[in-house]
Amino acid sequence: MERLNVTLEPEYGEKLRRLAEQRYLQPGTLARALLSEAIDLAELDGARMTAILDAIPGAWDRMDHAMDQVRRGETVPLEELDQHV
């Protein structure tokens, strides 16, 4: 099992806490189940995955910024990446 830390917006954190409490589960256990289900569903529907990614606030701005950096040559080759961490 791979460990992953996820930060939720406050309203989703509260909703997760309430749902977990109603089901007598730990929030992390319910979050793992919900995320696994969402991943399975997203894998089957590329259009839905695209819609989810498009809904991430600021994603397009960050992508545009990254592309500007690429055009300016402000990149690190993958084989050198471990040297920059």
RATA-V736108 format. One record per run of one state. SS is the DSSP state (2 for helix, 1 for strand, 0 for the rest). FROM is the first residue (numbers start at 0). TO is the last residue. If there is no record, write none. Layout:
ss;from;to
SS;FROM;TO
SS;FROM;TO
This chain:
ss;from;to
0;0;8
2;9;21
0;22;25
2;26;43
0;44;44
2;45;53
0;54;57
2;58;70
0;71;76
2;77;83
0;84;84
